[in-house]
Structures are given as C-alpha cells and as structure tokens.
Amino acid sequence: MNRRTFLTAAGACATYAAGISAGTPPEKSSPMKVLLWCWDTRMTWDEEPDRIQTQMAAAEKRFPYAKSPEAYQIGFRRLVDFCAANDIWGIVIWGFLRDGHGGIAAAKDLCLYARDHGVAILPGVGLCAYGGYYYEGEHIFNLDTYLTKYPERASNANEEGDGRAVNRVLDPSLPANQQWWRDGLDWMLENFAITGINYEMGDFIVNPSETARAARSTLGIDTDENIQDIVVASRELMQHAYQRNPDGVFINALYRGYHQIRNLEAISYVKAMHPKTVWQYTLTGMCREKAYPDGFPLLPSHRQYGYLHWFNASTHTEEKDYVSDIARVFQGAHKLGFEFVGTYGELRANTPIAERNYRAQAAWAKNPALPFADFT
C-alpha cells in the first residue's frame, strides 16, 4: 500500500500568507499539486461507464445520479488508487453526498480510504445553489431541505453577463444563511476525513436583494458583482474554516481567467478575505490568450488553483491527447504562481491516451521545466 505522507499544505499556507503581506511572488522552485475535479455522475472508473451524464451541470437543475450505489465506491476508490500510484495530490468531488449512493456512510468510507492512501478529498459545495453540503437527499445541510423550512431566506438571482434567471438561491447577505454555511462546515469537518472544500457561489449569479446590494456596496471592492457576492458570502466562512483547520485547503471558485476579471491587478477580492483562501481560476480560455503567460501580470502572491475544462464527456474531449498542451499550460501556471492545477478526473485511465493525460499532469506539476522529449 502506498501511504504517502498525507498532504496538509501547511508549509505552502505559511509561504502564501506571508507572500500576500510582503507583496512578493511565490518561490518558483516550488512544485505544483495536481487536483482533479469530478462530478460523481460523470465518473467512468466503475463498472457502469455508459450510465453517465454527458453534459455540464447547471445551478438551477438537479444533476441526477443514474448508477448503482456501489459504483460510487468502486469508481472513486479506483481513482484514489491511481492518484496514489501516480503522485496526484487530490480529488474534488461534486455530488459528494447523495442518498442515491450511500449518503453519509459511503462518503465517510471513501474519505478514510483516500486518507489511508495519501490522497486529499475536497467535496464540492454550492453556497447559494448546487445543493449545499448534502447535494441530494433530505438532510439539514441539503439546500432544498433548508429552503423548504426557511423559504424567506431565498431569492431569485440573475447570471452576471447574460441575465439568465436562477430561482430559489440563497441570499448571501443574510446572517442566518452565513451561519448555516458555518454550521455545515463544522459538520463536514467533524464527520469526514477531508482536506478542505471546493466552494462556489452557483455559477455567475448576482443577488438582487436590497440587503445584498447594500452588502456589496460596503465592501469597497472594484470588481465583478458576482465576485463581490462571493466575498459577501464567504468572508466569515473562510475565516472560520482556517480557524478550524489552519492546514486545510478551502477554495473559492471564480470560474474566470485573469482576462475576465475587472480590475484584476488590485486583487481586492483576495485582500478582503483570509490570506490562506485558495482562489480557483479557469485556465481553459486564459491559456488560449496570446498573452499567456508572460503577458499576464504577475499578481501579488496568493493561493491559486488552475482549473481546466479538459478531458471529459461534457466537453467531448475524451479522445484528445493533451500532453503537449499540459506541458505548455502547466509551465505557464507555474510562472504565474499557481499552487494547484488540474483537469477533470472523471475518465478512467484505461487507454494509453487517458493514462498519458494524467501522468503528464503529475510530471509537469512536479517539474514545470521538464523538457517535452523527456516525458515517456
């Protein structure tokens, strides 16, 4: 059994926290960590690879799980085994908790298995949409259950940029909702052997309530309104998270690249939060910009996770060999100071292309200067 020392990122936390206050870039000699991103219902590592969802999830629609309960344990344990054997740091799991694949007991068992194999597990949690902490099922930390009990704590929101309506989301400015998020975090840390949590607002929603507008206006942050809502929702939550687990990895998903953030260089959203907060940037479009990476600003040091919409069913990229892209993009991410980077992890490594795509991520995360000819 591969029992790599279970990574807590303690040293990296201290380095990055110091970097923000000092305004210095991160150490370029530091390797990055591969963090794979998965939906439970798109996993093909089990014995039911054809019973998957093949589209993107959406905030306003349930993303159903069509497999047997056993498939959850089989699929993710195989992925854990592969990560342990190939120096892949961790896995983000959306749909981490569902009645349909065993609920609390199954998630506990999976986390213990991953911990014993030295692989980090970070559940995906929607703050204002995407089910909350318990994605599907009647539970105190399931969003629908919560809103059935407290319908007055919901509102309707719009997607920033396209105006698409998203109904029955949580108002991020309400103290009661903020307390529910902190209580849910406590429950997660007390019951599951997790390294952290991957939080997201709920795509690009902006809450129109009077209290949310007022909360955004008092932040003094000149950036996109959706990002302002992220700060409103998670400022106290991240403070609480790092008080509970100083060595944890708690992520706020921006779903934007550098080029899509208003007033990026000020990083006002970073300065408003706990300094160990990890910010998830989408590299998919960013790495296609001619400016990538050297034309982008080297931002003041903060913890960054680079997320790539590569190599999965919903993007129709199952058969694409990404090795040359990984070499280029990972080198660029390292130059820009990223601590974590990775693609989807939903496709089983049972073909030469699939295995190469995963091994290449581990190789260039560990050594961003690796010559392409040296990868085998």
ABEGO torsion letter per residue (X at the ends): XBBBBBBAGAAAAAAAAAAAAAGBBBBAABBBBBBBBBBAAABAABABAABBBABBBBAABBBBBABBAAAAAAAAAAAAAAAAAAGBABBBBBGABBAAAGEAAAAAAAAAAAAAAGBBBBBBBBAABGGEABABEBBAABAAAAAAABAAABBBBBBBGAGBBBBGBBBAABAAAAAAAAAAAAAAAAABBBAEBBBBAGEABBBABAAAAAAAAAAGBBBBAAAAAAAAAAAAAAAAAAAABAABBBBBBAGBBAAABBGAAAGAAAAABBAABBBBBBAAAAAABAAOAAABBBBBBBBBBBBBBBGBAAAGAAABBAAAAAAAAAAAAAAAGBABBEBBAABBBABAAAAAAAAAAAAAAABAABBAAABX
